[in-house]
């Protein structure tokens, strides 16, 4: 008998593999049911689950809403609109592009390809970069999520929006002054080009939900782990040192790589730290994190990323610390 080949055989092999893995897991659970039962009743695990679930439940609606609106704008609004709407003078185009982030609900994952499209359509890189930094941090979805996450500190909304916009504008003007065109590798056309609008819309939604949702889950797990594993006394000692606490949460924002529509809920769970330190977490996260640096390197080239990311991180920390000191 001739063995079956082709896609059908591959599908059957894959399902056979999945069945074997499932059977193995069921046997493993049966053998280890007593240790698992003890683990589930552990108060530390219950605390971990409580923090994780609370972050996910609060953040997911904002994440989904922001992804859908971002896909609508990216697919149905012509990209040439942004080039026509910006002033011709580069120094004036920077603040206009930064403020344009208010009307683009979405996360930083969507701002990178849009900024690449703006540059490809002739927009000055300084304006496109200001938009890239501002859009994920000052759009209505993110600010609303911040207000929900900090109901007792409404000033956090204004502090986050103002500090983020200031960093975006300063980085745009700094690039206009010191940036070089050969540091940016012009991006290729996005994979959505050429698709029918509805197909492009659903493709963008699926892509952003899968990627942003995965990073959100990782961030929620990390926040829950910090609350359970790290000794509370250590967190209190770190939080008692203003400079170290700001740097620690800024670095944590880079490592966690949480979507900007959900990071406020993670920041709110880090209640041991001052509002200034948590503001640094909220300002740095949408501008510099691991997934953003990798996306920027892929879109604009590594020569761009190794210069732009460190400068943005340093400026974001300084502006957040200054704003927090003035407000609180």
TORZALUM-443301 format. One record per atom (N, C-alpha, C): residue number from 1; atom name; x, y, z. Coordinates in steps of 0.02 Angstrom, whole numbers, m for minus. Atoms other than C-alpha are relative to their C-alpha. Example, Ala and Ser with C-alpha at 12.3 -4.5 7.8 and 13.67 -1.06 7.14 Angstrom:
<nodes>
nr_atom_x_y_z
1_N_45_m59_0
1_CA_615_m225_390
1_C_45_60_0
2_N_m42_m59_m3
2_CA_684_m53_357
2_C_m39_55_37
</nodes>
This chain:
<nodes>
nr_atom_x_y_z
1_N_43_m60_0
1_CA_0_0_0
1_C_45_62_0
2_N_m41_m60_5
2_CA_71_168_m50
2_C_m15_47_58
3_N_13_m46_m56
3_CA_93_283_101
3_C_m28_66_m24
4_N_33_m62_18
4_CA_m13_438_99
4_C_47_59_11
5_N_m43_m60_m4
5_CA_77_600_65
5_C_m41_61_m14
6_N_34_m62_16
6_CA_34_781_43
6_C_m30_33_61
7_N_29_m38_m55
7_CA_m67_905_148
7_C_m42_m42_47
8_N_44_39_m43
8_CA_m191_774_209
8_C_41_m40_51
9_N_m42_38_m46
9_CA_m53_666_282
9_C_30_45_53
10_N_m29_m46_m49
10_CA_27_817_363
10_C_m50_19_53
11_N_52_m18_m49
11_CA_m138_866_444
11_C_m12_m57_49
12_N_12_57_m44
12_CA_m164_689_509
12_C_57_m10_49
13_N_m57_6_m44
13_CA_12_682_578
13_C_m2_53_55
14_N_3_m54_m50
14_CA_m13_849_664
14_C_m52_m15_53
15_N_52_16_m49
15_CA_m176_794_744
15_C_20_m59_44
16_N_m24_56_m40
16_CA_m97_630_798
16_C_49_25_53
17_N_m46_m27_m49
17_CA_41_727_881
17_C_m37_37_56
18_N_39_m36_m50
18_CA_m86_839_969
18_C_m35_m48_47
19_N_34_49_m41
19_CA_m182_687_1031
19_C_48_m33_49
20_N_m49_31_m44
20_CA_m26_607_1100
20_C_20_47_57
21_N_m18_m49_m51
21_CA_22_767_1190
21_C_m55_7_51
22_N_57_m6_m46
22_CA_m153_782_1264
22_C_m4_m61_46
23_N_2_61_m41
23_CA_m150_600_1324
23_C_56_1_52
24_N_m56_m4_m47
24_CA_21_628_1402
24_C_m15_48_57
25_N_16_m49_m52
25_CA_m40_782_1494
25_C_m53_m27_48
26_N_52_29_m43
26_CA_m195_691_1558
26_C_30_m52_48
27_N_m33_49_m43
27_CA_m87_547_1623
27_C_42_35_53
28_N_m42_m37_m47
28_CA_32_672_1702
28_C_m41_31_56
29_N_45_m29_m50
29_CA_m112_760_1790
29_C_m25_m54_47
30_N_24_54_m42
30_CA_m178_593_1852
30_C_52_m24_50
31_N_m53_23_m44
31_CA_m10_543_1924
31_C_17_53_53
32_N_m21_m55_m45
32_CA_26_714_2001
32_C_m59_37_29
33_N_59_m37_m21
33_CA_m150_756_2056
33_C_5_26_72
34_N_m6_m24_m70
34_CA_m106_769_2241
34_C_46_61_6
35_N_m40_m62_m2
35_CA_40_891_2219
35_C_m34_59_m33
36_N_35_m55_34
36_CA_m66_992_2097
36_C_m55_27_45
37_N_53_m24_m46
37_CA_m209_998_2223
37_C_29_43_55
38_N_m33_m40_m52
38_CA_m89_1060_2356
38_C_21_68_m27
39_N_m23_m63_30
39_CA_m19_1190_2237
39_C_m58_48_m12
40_N_57_m43_14
40_CA_m191_1255_2189
40_C_m26_34_63
41_N_24_m29_m63
41_CA_m237_1283_2371
41_C_51_44_34
42_N_m52_m44_m29
42_CA_m75_1378_2404
42_C_m23_72_m3
43_N_22_m70_1
43_CA_m117_1557_2456
43_C_38_43_m50
44_N_m40_m40_47
44_CA_25_1625_2348
44_C_m25_m8_m71
45_N_27_11_66
45_CA_m46_1544_2192
45_C_m68_35_m8
46_N_65_m34_3
46_CA_m219_1611_2233
46_C_9_75_m8
47_N_m14_m71_9
47_CA_m146_1785_2250
47_C_24_14_m71
48_N_m25_m7_68
48_CA_m54_1763_2085
48_C_m57_0_m50
49_N_57_5_46
49_CA_m214_1710_1997
49_C_m45_61_6
50_N_43_m58_m9
50_CA_m311_1854_2073
50_C_28_61_m36
51_N_m31_m58_34
51_CA_m187_1985_2011
51_C_m1_m9_m75
52_N_m1_13_72
52_CA_m170_1903_1840
52_C_m69_9_m31
53_N_68_m5_28
53_CA_m358_1887_1811
53_C_m26_71_2
54_N_25_m69_m6
54_CA_m395_2063_1873
54_C_31_45_m54
55_N_m32_m40_52
55_CA_m267_2139_1755
55_C_m29_m16_m69
56_N_26_21_66
56_CA_m330_2037_1606
56_C_m72_23_m10
57_N_71_m18_7
57_CA_m515_2070_1639
57_C_m8_75_m12
58_N_5_m72_9
58_CA_m489_2257_1653
58_C_30_24_m66
59_N_m37_m26_57
59_CA_m370_2273_1506
59_C_m26_m25_m67
60_N_19_30_65
60_CA_m441_2157_1371
60_C_m51_42_m38
61_N_47_m41_40
61_CA_m593_2266_1325
61_C_33_60_m34
62_N_m35_m57_30
62_CA_m481_2417_1296
62_C_46_m23_m56
63_N_m45_27_51
63_CA_m358_2311_1199
63_C_m39_m15_m65
64_N_39_19_59
64_CA_m491_2241_1081
64_C_m30_61_m34
65_N_30_m60_29
65_CA_m578_2408_1058
65_C_52_41_m37
66_N_m53_m38_33
66_CA_m414_2494_1018
66_C_25_m33_m63
67_N_m23_36_60
67_CA_m361_2359_895
67_C_m49_9_m57
68_N_51_m7_52
68_CA_m526_2369_801
68_C_1_70_m30
69_N_0_m69_25
69_CA_m523_2559_789
69_C_65_15_m39
70_N_m63_m11_36
70_CA_m340_2558_738
70_C_m3_m32_m69
71_N_6_33_65
71_CA_m378_2433_599
71_C_m46_39_m47
72_N_46_m40_41
72_CA_m525_2539_538
72_C_36_60_m30
73_N_m35_m60_24
73_CA_m417_2695_526
73_C_56_m19_m48
74_N_m56_19_42
74_CA_m268_2604_451
74_C_m23_m24_m69
75_N_23_29_62
75_CA_m373_2519_316
75_C_m43_48_m40
76_N_51_m38_36
76_CA_m512_2641_273
76_C_18_74_m8
77_N_m22_m69_9
77_CA_m422_2809_294
77_C_61_0_m46
78_N_m57_1_47
78_CA_m306_2844_145
78_C_64_25_35
79_N_m64_m19_m30
79_CA_m124_2854_197
79_C_23_69_m24
80_N_m21_m65_26
80_CA_m100_3007_86
80_C_m32_57_38
81_N_33_m52_m39
81_CA_m218_3102_201
81_C_49_33_49
82_N_m45_m27_m50
82_CA_m81_3120_332
82_C_52_46_m31
83_N_m49_m43_34
83_CA_43_3192_207
83_C_m31_67_m19
84_N_33_m63_18
84_CA_m85_3321_147
84_C_m16_43_61
85_N_22_m37_m59
85_CA_m135_3369_323
85_C_57_34_37
86_N_m57_m28_m38
86_CA_41_3411_385
86_C_28_62_m35
87_N_m33_m59_29
87_CA_125_3581_361
87_C_63_m21_m37
88_N_m60_16_39
88_CA_266_3585_236
88_C_64_13_39
89_N_m60_m15_m39
89_CA_389_3662_359
89_C_11_m56_51
90_N_m11_58_m44
90_CA_469_3516_454
90_C_m10_16_74
91_N_5_m17_m71
91_CA_478_3608_621
91_C_m73_7_22
92_N_71_m6_m16
92_CA_291_3644_614
92_C_m37_m66_m9
93_N_32_65_11
93_CA_248_3470_550
93_C_7_m45_60
94_N_m11_43_m57
94_CA_319_3390_707
94_C_m57_5_51
95_N_55_m3_m48
95_CA_189_3457_832
95_C_m67_m20_m29
96_N_63_20_31
96_CA_47_3432_708
96_C_m4_m76_m3
97_N_0_73_3
97_CA_98_3251_682
97_C_m7_m31_69
98_N_7_26_m68
98_CA_116_3226_869
98_C_m72_4_24
99_N_69_m7_m21
99_CA_m58_3293_902
99_C_m47_m45_m40
100_N_42_46_40
100_CA_m126_3182_762
100_C_m9_m66_35
101_N_8_61_m38
101_CA_m99_3039_882
101_C_m63_m3_41
102_N_62_m2_m39
102_CA_m254_3096_976
102_C_m56_m34_m37
103_N_56_26_39
103_CA_m366_3040_833
103_C_14_m70_m26
104_N_m16_68_23
104_CA_m282_2870_807
104_C_2_m48_59
105_N_0_50_m54
105_CA_m338_2747_941
105_C_36_m63_m23
106_N_m37_59_18
106_CA_m217_2603_938
106_C_62_m7_43
107_N_m59_11_m40
107_CA_m62_2529_1014
107_C_63_13_m41
108_N_m63_m14_34
108_CA_121_2550_972
108_C_14_m48_m57
109_N_m11_49_54
109_CA_117_2393_864
109_C_m25_28_m67
110_N_27_m28_61
110_CA_11_2488_737
110_C_34_64_m21
111_N_m30_m65_17
111_CA_104_2653_746
111_C_65_m8_m40
112_N_m63_9_35
112_CA_268_2581_680
112_C_m11_m7_m76
113_N_11_3_73
113_CA_202_2526_508
113_C_m31_63_m29
114_N_30_m62_24
114_CA_98_2684_494
114_C_53_54_m8
115_N_m54_m48_6
115_CA_251_2792_528
115_C_44_m16_m60
116_N_m38_18_59
116_CA_344_2693_396
116_C_m36_20_m64
117_N_38_m21_58
117_CA_204_2727_273
117_C_4_76_m10
118_N_m5_m73_5
118_CA_211_2913_312
118_C_67_20_m31
119_N_m66_m17_28
119_CA_397_2919_275
119_C_2_m19_m74
120_N_0_22_69
120_CA_372_2821_115
120_C_m41_46_m45
121_N_42_m46_38
121_CA_238_2945_60
121_C_27_71_m1
122_N_m31_m66_5
122_CA_355_3093_82
122_C_m3_43_62
123_N_2_m39_m62
123_CA_321_3150_260
123_C_70_2_30
124_N_m66_m6_m31
124_CA_477_3215_346
124_C_7_m50_57
125_N_m8_51_m52
125_CA_549_3079_460
125_C_m11_27_71
126_N_9_m28_m67
126_CA_548_3196_611
126_C_m73_1_19
127_N_72_m1_m14
127_CA_358_3217_598
127_C_m27_m71_8
128_N_23_69_m5
128_CA_331_3031_568
128_C_21_m31_66
129_N_m24_27_m64
129_CA_436_2988_721
129_C_m37_30_59
130_N_41_m30_m53
130_CA_341_3112_829
130_C_m68_m34_4
131_N_64_36_2
131_CA_180_3028_773
131_C_9_m70_29
132_N_m13_67_m24
132_CA_256_2856_809
132_C_2_m3_76
133_N_m6_0_m73
133_CA_295_2904_989
133_C_m63_24_34
134_N_57_m30_m33
134_CA_139_3006_1026
134_C_m63_m43_m5
135_N_63_34_13
135_CA_1_2900_950
135_C_m17_m54_51
136_N_18_52_m47
136_CA_13_2751_1069
136_C_m13_24_71
137_N_3_m24_m69
137_CA_16_2861_1224
137_C_m52_52_14
138_N_46_m56_m13
138_CA_m104_3007_1200
138_C_m67_m10_m33
139_N_65_9_32
139_CA_m249_2930_1104
139_C_m54_m11_53
140_N_54_3_m50
140_CA_m420_2927_1190
140_C_m7_m67_35
141_N_8_66_m31
141_CA_m422_2739_1220
141_C_50_m9_57
142_N_m52_8_m51
142_CA_m258_2741_1316
142_C_m13_46_60
143_N_13_m46_m55
143_CA_m304_2895_1417
143_C_m61_m21_40
144_N_59_25_m35
144_CA_m475_2822_1459
144_C_19_m60_44
145_N_m22_58_m40
145_CA_m394_2659_1515
145_C_40_23_60
146_N_m39_m27_m56
146_CA_m274_2761_1623
146_C_m46_28_53
147_N_47_m27_m48
147_CA_m420_2851_1704
147_C_m36_m56_38
148_N_34_56_m33
148_CA_m506_2685_1741
148_C_48_m34_49
149_N_m49_34_m42
149_CA_m346_2610_1813
149_C_20_41_61
150_N_m19_m45_m56
150_CA_m312_2763_1925
150_C_m59_44_19
151_N_60_m41_m16
151_CA_m485_2818_1985
151_C_12_51_56
152_N_m13_m46_m55
152_CA_m412_2901_2140
152_C_54_52_m17
153_N_m52_m46_21
153_CA_m277_2993_2044
153_C_m13_24_m71
154_N_18_m22_68
154_CA_m360_3080_1896
154_C_55_42_m33
155_N_m54_m40_30
155_CA_m206_3190_1874
155_C_49_m44_m38
156_N_m45_45_37
156_CA_m114_3036_1810
156_C_m15_2_m75
157_N_18_m3_71
157_CA_m210_3053_1645
157_C_34_59_m33
158_N_m32_m60_28
158_CA_m150_3231_1615
158_C_76_m6_2
159_N_m72_8_m5
159_CA_25_3188_1675
159_C_27_m46_m55
160_N_m22_46_51
160_CA_39_3041_1558
160_C_m5_31_m70
161_N_10_m30_66
161_CA_m33_3132_1408
161_C_49_56_m13
162_N_m45_m57_9
162_CA_70_3290_1435
162_C_73_m21_m6
163_N_m70_22_2
163_CA_235_3201_1471
163_C_15_m38_m65
164_N_m10_39_61
164_CA_214_3081_1324
164_C_3_45_m61
165_N_m1_m46_57
165_CA_173_3220_1202
165_C_63_41_m1
166_N_m61_m39_m4
166_CA_320_3323_1263
166_C_60_m41_m24
167_N_m56_43_22
167_CA_440_3177_1238
167_C_m3_m10_m76
168_N_7_11_72
168_CA_370_3145_1063
168_C_23_62_m39
169_N_m19_m61_35
169_CA_392_3327_1011
169_C_75_13_5
170_N_m72_m12_m8
170_CA_566_3342_1084
170_C_41_m49_m42
171_N_m37_49_42
171_CA_622_3182_997
171_C_m7_17_m74
172_N_7_m21_70
172_CA_549_3245_833
172_C_45_57_m18
173_N_m44_m58_13
173_CA_640_3410_845
173_C_74_m20_5
174_N_m69_23_m7
174_CA_798_3321_904
174_C_22_m37_m63
175_N_m17_35_61
175_CA_793_3208_752
175_C_7_49_m58
176_N_m5_m51_52
176_CA_763_3359_642
176_C_67_36_2
177_N_m63_m35_m10
177_CA_920_3436_715
177_C_61_m45_m12
178_N_m59_43_0
178_CA_1037_3286_729
178_C_m7_m62_m43
179_N_11_62_37
179_CA_959_3145_629
179_C_28_3_m71
180_N_m26_5_68
180_CA_1030_3086_463
180_C_m44_m48_m40
181_N_44_41_42
181_CA_931_3014_318
181_C_28_m70_m11
182_N_m28_66_13
182_CA_1053_2870_294
182_C_m6_m46_60
183_N_13_43_m57
183_CA_1010_2807_469
183_C_m66_m38_m7
184_N_65_31_9
184_CA_836_2760_408
184_C_m1_m38_m66
185_N_10_40_59
185_CA_809_2618_287
185_C_m74_3_m17
186_N_70_m9_17
186_CA_649_2658_195
186_C_m36_m67_1
187_N_35_64_m9
187_CA_520_2525_238
187_C_m30_m26_m65
188_N_36_31_56
188_CA_446_2402_116
188_C_m75_11_9
189_N_72_m8_m4
189_CA_263_2408_77
189_C_m29_m50_49
190_N_29_46_m49
190_CA_157_2332_216
190_C_m35_m59_m34
191_N_31_60_28
191_CA_84_2159_191
191_C_m74_8_m14
192_N_72_m10_12
192_CA_m93_2231_190
192_C_m14_31_m68
193_N_11_m32_65
193_CA_m67_2323_26
193_C_m21_m53_m51
194_N_23_44_52
194_CA_m159_2243_m119
194_C_m59_m44_21
195_N_57_40_m22
195_CA_m289_2154_m11
195_C_m64_41_m4
196_N_64_m36_m6
196_CA_m475_2199_m19
196_C_m6_30_70
197_N_2_m37_m63
197_CA_m522_2319_119
197_C_m22_m43_59
198_N_25_40_m56
198_CA_m622_2197_225
198_C_51_m54_18
199_N_m51_50_m14
199_CA_m488_2063_207
199_C_59_32_38
200_N_m54_m35_m35
200_CA_m355_2190_258
200_C_m20_18_71
201_N_25_m18_m67
201_CA_m463_2245_405
201_C_4_m60_47
202_N_0_59_m44
202_CA_m484_2069_475
202_C_71_m26_11
203_N_m70_20_m8
203_CA_m302_2028_442
203_C_35_43_52
204_N_m30_m45_m49
204_CA_m248_2182_540
204_C_m25_m14_70
205_N_29_14_m66
205_CA_m367_2141_683
205_C_30_m64_29
206_N_m27_64_m25
206_CA_m309_1960_697
206_C_73_8_20
207_N_m71_m8_m15
207_CA_m126_2010_689
207_C_11_38_65
208_N_m11_m42_m59
208_CA_m139_2147_821
208_C_m26_m34_64
209_N_28_33_m59
209_CA_m250_2046_939
209_C_46_m56_24
210_N_m44_56_m18
210_CA_m135_1894_934
210_C_65_26_32
211_N_m64_m24_m26
211_CA_25_1993_958
211_C_m9_42_63
212_N_9_m42_m59
212_CA_m38_2126_1078
212_C_m29_m39_58
213_N_28_41_m53
213_CA_m142_2000_1175
213_C_52_m45_32
214_N_m52_42_m29
214_CA_8_1886_1196
214_C_46_40_46
215_N_m42_m41_m42
215_CA_116_2027_1262
215_C_m37_23_63
216_N_40_m18_m59
216_CA_m27_2079_1378
216_C_0_m56_50
217_N_0_57_m46
217_CA_m37_1904_1451
217_C_67_m7_34
218_N_m67_5_m30
218_CA_151_1901_1477
218_C_9_55_53
219_N_m6_m55_m48
219_CA_143_2071_1562
219_C_m41_m12_62
220_N_42_15_m58
220_CA_m1_2018_1674
220_C_32_m54_43
221_N_m34_52_m38
221_CA_93_1860_1724
221_C_61_28_37
222_N_m59_m29_m32
222_CA_249_1961_1760
222_C_m20_43_60
223_N_23_m41_m55
223_CA_152_2085_1866
223_C_m24_m42_59
224_N_22_44_m53
224_CA_70_1944_1963
224_C_59_m34_34
225_N_m59_33_m28
225_CA_238_1858_1986
225_C_38_48_46
226_N_m35_m49_m41
226_CA_317_2018_2051
226_C_m35_9_67
227_N_38_m9_m62
227_CA_177_2037_2178
227_C_5_m60_47
228_N_0_60_m42
228_CA_198_1858_2240
228_C_71_m22_17
229_N_m67_28_m9
229_CA_381_1807_2217
229_C_47_49_34
230_N_m46_m50_m28
230_CA_474_1968_2253
230_C_m21_18_70
231_N_18_m18_m69
231_CA_479_2001_2440
231_C_m27_71_4
232_N_31_m66_m7
232_CA_368_2145_2488
232_C_48_50_32
233_N_m47_m46_m32
233_CA_505_2218_2597
233_C_50_27_m51
234_N_m46_m23_52
234_CA_621_2225_2446
234_C_m32_53_m44
235_N_35_m49_40
235_CA_490_2316_2344
235_C_m9_65_37
236_N_8_m62_m39
236_CA_458_2438_2485
236_C_67_37_7
237_N_m66_m32_m5
237_CA_645_2470_2505
237_C_18_33_m66
238_N_m14_m29_65
238_CA_662_2498_2318
238_C_m44_61_m13
239_N_46_m56_11
239_CA_508_2609_2312
239_C_17_60_43
240_N_m18_m55_m44
240_CA_577_2712_2456
240_C_58_42_m28
241_N_m55_m37_31
241_CA_723_2766_2346
241_C_m25_30_m66
242_N_34_m31_58
242_CA_651_2890_2221
242_C_34_m13_m67
243_N_m36_7_64
243_CA_787_2881_2088
243_C_0_m73_m22
244_N_m2_70_18
244_CA_805_2692_2093
244_C_m68_m27_m20
245_N_68_24_16
245_CA_617_2664_2091
245_C_m20_22_m70
246_N_17_m24_67
246_CA_597_2772_1935
246_C_37_m40_m53
247_N_m40_38_49
247_CA_739_2683_1844
247_C_m24_m72_m3
248_N_21_70_m1
248_CA_675_2513_1900
248_C_m64_m10_m40
249_N_63_8_36
249_CA_499_2538_1834
249_C_8_19_m74
250_N_m13_m15_70
250_CA_565_2618_1674
250_C_30_m60_m35
251_N_m30_61_28
251_CA_673_2465_1644
251_C_m51_m56_m4
252_N_52_51_0
252_CA_526_2353_1689
252_C_m47_9_m59
253_N_44_m14_58
253_CA_420_2439_1556
253_C_32_m25_m65
254_N_m36_23_60
254_CA_553_2399_1426
254_C_m4_m76_m5
255_N_m3_73_0
255_CA_561_2216_1477
255_C_m69_m32_m10
256_N_66_31_3
256_CA_374_2182_1494
256_C_m32_7_m69
257_N_26_m10_68
257_CA_328_2255_1323
257_C_m76_m7_m2
258_N_73_4_m4
258_CA_145_2280_1369
258_C_m31_50_m48
259_N_36_m45_44
259_CA_22_2357_1247
259_C_m21_63_39
260_N_14_m64_m34
260_CA_m10_2541_1287
260_C_m72_4_24
261_N_69_m1_m22
261_CA_m197_2508_1302
261_C_m12_m39_63
262_N_8_42_m59
262_CA_m166_2390_1447
262_C_51_13_54
263_N_m54_m7_m48
263_CA_m8_2449_1535
263_C_m21_38_62
264_N_21_m38_m59
264_CA_m102_2567_1651
264_C_m24_m46_56
265_N_25_46_m51
265_CA_m182_2419_1740
265_C_57_m36_34
266_N_m60_30_m30
266_CA_m13_2338_1767
266_C_34_50_46
267_N_m31_m52_m41
267_CA_57_2503_1832
267_C_m40_11_64
268_N_42_m10_m59
268_CA_m91_2522_1950
268_C_10_m56_51
269_N_m10_56_m46
269_CA_m54_2349_2023
269_C_66_6_38
270_N_m65_m10_m34
270_CA_123_2406_2071
270_C_m7_56_51
271_N_19_m53_m47
271_CA_53_2505_2216
271_C_55_17_49
272_N_m54_m15_m46
272_CA_215_2495_2316
272_C_40_61_m22
273_N_m42_m53_28
273_CA_294_2624_2202
273_C_m38_67_m3
274_N_30_m66_2
274_CA_264_2810_2195
274_C_m35_13_m66
275_N_34_m18_62
275_CA_153_2891_2065
275_C_50_24_m52
276_N_m51_m23_47
276_CA_308_2970_1987
276_C_33_m60_m34
277_N_m31_60_29
277_CA_390_2799_1963
277_C_m48_m34_m48
278_N_49_33_44
278_CA_229_2729_1890
278_C_m13_43_m62
279_N_5_m43_59
279_CA_218_2881_1775
279_C_57_m15_m48
280_N_m56_18_43
280_CA_391_2837_1710
280_C_m14_m66_m36
281_N_20_63_30
281_CA_327_2661_1678
281_C_m48_11_m59
282_N_51_m12_52
282_CA_180_2730_1577
282_C_27_42_m58
283_N_m28_m41_54
283_CA_283_2855_1478
283_C_50_m39_m41
284_N_m52_37_35
284_CA_427_2739_1435
284_C_m30_m58_m41
285_N_25_61_30
285_CA_325_2583_1393
285_C_m24_7_m72
286_N_24_m5_69
286_CA_233_2643_1236
286_C_53_26_m50
287_N_m51_m29_44
287_CA_394_2720_1167
287_C_61_m45_m9
288_N_m59_43_3
288_CA_533_2597_1208
288_C_m15_m65_38
289_N_2_66_m31
289_CA_511_2412_1241
289_C_30_m50_m49
290_N_m35_49_40
290_CA_582_2251_1174
290_C_m33_m12_m68
291_N_34_13_64
291_CA_449_2221_1042
291_C_4_61_m46
292_N_m5_m60_41
292_CA_455_2402_984
292_C_69_7_m31
293_N_m67_m6_27
293_CA_643_2402_965
293_C_10_m49_m57
294_N_m7_49_53
294_CA_635_2242_863
294_C_m41_20_m62
295_N_41_m22_57
295_CA_492_2312_756
295_C_33_59_m35
296_N_m33_m58_30
296_CA_585_2476_728
296_C_63_m21_m39
297_N_m59_25_36
297_CA_744_2382_681
297_C_m20_m33_m65
298_N_23_32_61
298_CA_646_2279_556
298_C_m30_49_m50
299_N_32_m47_45
299_CA_552_2428_485
299_C_50_52_m27
300_N_m44_m55_19
300_CA_687_2563_483
300_C_74_m18_m2
301_N_m69_21_0
301_CA_849_2466_506
301_C_32_5_69
302_N_m32_1_m66
302_CA_965_2429_651
302_C_38_64_15
303_N_m36_m63_m12
303_CA_1065_2590_627
303_C_m47_51_32
304_N_50_m45_m29
304_CA_906_2684_668
304_C_m15_m20_72
305_N_24_23_m65
305_CA_853_2577_816
305_C_52_11_55
306_N_m51_m6_m53
306_CA_1020_2581_908
306_C_12_72_20
307_N_m6_m70_m19
307_CA_1016_2771_907
307_C_m65_27_29
308_N_63_m30_m18
308_CA_832_2810_924
308_C_m26_m26_67
309_N_28_29_m61
309_CA_783_2690_1064
309_C_35_24_64
310_N_m32_m26_m61
310_CA_917_2739_1193
310_C_m14_74_13
311_N_14_m72_m9
311_CA_889_2925_1162
311_C_m71_10_25
312_N_70_m6_m21
312_CA_701_2904_1181
312_C_m8_m22_73
313_N_4_25_m69
313_CA_722_2803_1341
313_C_25_53_49
314_N_m29_m50_m45
314_CA_835_2933_1423
314_C_m45_61_6
315_N_42_m60_m2
315_CA_724_3079_1374
315_C_m67_m14_35
316_N_64_17_m32
316_CA_564_2989_1429
316_C_7_m5_75
317_N_m11_4_m73
317_CA_637_2951_1601
317_C_7_69_30
318_N_m11_m68_m26
318_CA_694_3131_1625
318_C_m65_40_2
319_N_62_m38_3
319_CA_529_3207_1569
319_C_m51_m26_50
320_N_48_29_m47
320_CA_424_3086_1672
320_C_19_18_72
321_N_m22_m18_m67
321_CA_530_3116_1827
321_C_m13_74_15
322_N_13_m71_m10
322_CA_517_3304_1803
322_C_m73_16_9
323_N_73_m12_m6
323_CA_329_3303_1776
323_C_m27_m28_66
324_N_23_29_m64
324_CA_302_3186_1924
324_C_20_40_60
325_N_m24_m41_m56
325_CA_407_3294_2038
325_C_m41_64_7
326_N_40_m61_m1
326_CA_307_3449_1990
326_C_m71_m14_24
327_N_71_15_m15
327_CA_135_3366_2005
327_C_m8_m28_71
328_N_9_33_m64
328_CA_162_3258_2160
328_C_55_19_50
</nodes>
